[in-house]
Amino acid sequence: MRSLVFHSLMTVPLIAADKVFGALTFCYTSLSGRRHGPADLALAQELARRAALAVDHARLHAETMAAHAQSEAAEQRARFLAEASALLAMSLDYGTTLQSIAQLAVPRLADVCVVFIVDTDNTIRRVAAAHADPAQEAILRILQEHAPLDPHGPHPAPQASTP
């Protein structure tokens, strides 16, 4: 294996908008025996300038797209909360209201949403449920009947206080 010996080396920075994005390095080795001259340096500098502009444009585009995505996500959250607020104001029957909220939450926040209430006698009661696949909602009911929440378990519902 032959060793790599540099006969000529030049490095030019990638600069755009007063920011250094990196560098281009060019080497002639013992293979060619060539050396860089002033014309090569001028060409390399122009290539680096153009490459830096391309990098800067790509970076700006990525930042713009990320800002747009964040803005769109914020708008979607605001629309979701506005819709939830409207649902909450529609009825004084909290069972109906919480069922509407559970249905609104699926699939935006989860595949399944179950709402539990702690009654005045400290029993935990499921008052609403929604599943991304409506056919699966029956399974949620069966699960609640056969595996109710432990009132002393780690679920947050048992820790709720009654009014």
C-alpha positions in Angstrom: 0.0 0.0 0.0 1.4 3.4 -1.0 1.4 6.3 1.4 -0.6 9.3 0.6 1.7 12.4 0.2 0.2 15.8 -0.3 2.0 17.9 -2.9 -0.4 20.8 -2.7 -3.3 21.6 -0.4 -5.8 24.5 -0.2 -8.7 25.0 2.1 -11.4 27.7 1.6 -14.1 28.6 4.0 -17.8 28.3 3.3 -19.1 31.7 4.2 -22.5 33.3 3.6 -24.3 36.1 5.4 -21.2 36.5 7.6 -21.5 33.0 8.9 -18.9 30.2 8.4 -20.7 27.0 7.6 -17.6 24.8 7.0 -14.8 24.5 4.6 -13.8 22.9 1.3 -10.3 21.3 1.2 -8.6 20.3 -2.0 -5.5 18.2 -2.2 -3.2 17.1 -4.9 -1.3 14.0 -4.0 1.9 12.3 -5.1 -0.4 10.5 -7.6 -0.7 13.5 -9.9 2.2 15.5 -8.7 0.3 18.7 -9.5 0.2 21.9 -7.5 -2.5 24.5 -7.0 -2.0 27.9 -8.6 -3.7 31.3 -8.2 -6.4 30.4 -10.7 -7.2 27.2 -8.8 -7.6 29.2 -5.6 -9.9 31.8 -7.3 -12.0 28.9 -8.7 -12.1 27.2 -5.3 -13.2 30.4 -3.5 -16.0 30.9 -6.0 -17.1 27.3 -5.6 -17.1 27.7 -1.8 -19.1 31.0 -2.0 -21.7 29.3 -4.1 -21.8 26.2 -1.9 -22.1 28.4 1.3 -25.1 30.2 -0.3 -26.7 26.9 -1.1 -26.2 25.7 2.5 -27.5 29.0 3.9 -30.6 28.8 1.7 -31.2 25.3 2.7 -30.8 26.2 6.4 -33.2 29.2 6.0 -35.7 27.0 4.2 -35.5 24.4 7.0 -36.0 27.1 9.6 -39.0 28.5 7.7 -40.6 25.1 7.4 -40.1 24.4 11.1 -41.6 27.7 12.0 -44.6 27.0 9.7 -45.0 23.6 11.3 -44.9 25.1 14.8 -47.4 27.7 13.8 -49.8 25.1 12.2 -49.5 22.9 15.3 -50.3 25.9 17.6 -53.4 26.7 15.4 -54.5 23.1 15.6 -54.2 23.2 19.4 -56.1 26.4 19.5 -58.9 25.0 17.3 -59.0 21.9 19.4 -59.3 23.8 22.7 -62.0 26.2 21.1 -64.0 23.1 20.1 -63.6 21.6 23.6 -64.7 24.9 25.2 -67.8 24.9 23.0 -68.6 21.3 24.0 -68.1 22.1 27.6 -70.5 25.0 27.4 -73.2 23.1 25.6 -74.7 21.0 28.4 -75.0 21.0 32.2 -75.2 17.2 32.1 -71.6 16.4 32.8 -71.9 12.8 31.6 -73.0 13.9 28.2 -70.4 16.7 28.2 -67.6 14.4 29.2 -68.6 11.8 26.6 -68.4 14.6 24.0 -64.9 15.6 25.3 -63.7 11.9 25.2 -64.9 11.6 21.6 -63.2 14.9 20.7 -60.0 13.7 22.2 -59.9 10.5 20.1 -57.9 10.4 17.8 -56.3 13.8 18.4 -54.8 13.0 21.8 -55.0 9.2 22.0 -56.6 6.0 20.6 -58.6 5.6 23.8 -59.9 8.1 26.2 -61.7 7.1 29.4 -63.2 9.5 31.9 -63.6 8.5 35.6 -65.4 10.4 38.3 -65.1 10.0 42.0 -68.6 10.0 43.5 -69.5 11.5 46.9 -69.2 8.0 48.4 -65.6 7.8 47.1 -66.5 5.1 44.5 -64.9 5.5 41.1 -67.2 5.5 38.2 -66.5 5.5 34.5 -68.7 8.2 32.9 -67.4 8.4 29.4 -65.2 6.5 27.0 -64.2 6.7 23.4 -62.0 4.5 21.2 -60.5 5.2 17.8 -62.4 2.1 16.6 -66.0 2.6 17.8 -66.5 -1.2 17.6 -64.0 -1.5 20.4 -65.9 0.8 22.8 -67.9 -2.2 24.0 -64.6 -3.8 25.2 -64.0 -0.7 27.3 -67.3 -1.2 29.0 -66.6 -4.9 29.6 -63.2 -4.1 31.0 -64.6 -1.6 33.4 -67.3 -4.0 34.6 -64.8 -6.9 35.1 -61.7 -4.9 36.2 -62.8 -1.7 37.9 -60.3 0.7 39.2 -58.8 0.0 42.6 -59.8 2.9 44.8 -56.4 2.6 46.5 -54.4 2.1 43.3 -51.9 4.3 41.5 -54.4 5.7 39.0 -55.0 9.4 39.5 -58.8 9.0 39.8 -58.7 7.5 43.4 -56.6 10.5 44.5 -59.3 13.0 43.4 -61.3 14.5 46.2 -65.0 14.8 46.2 -66.7 18.1 46.5 
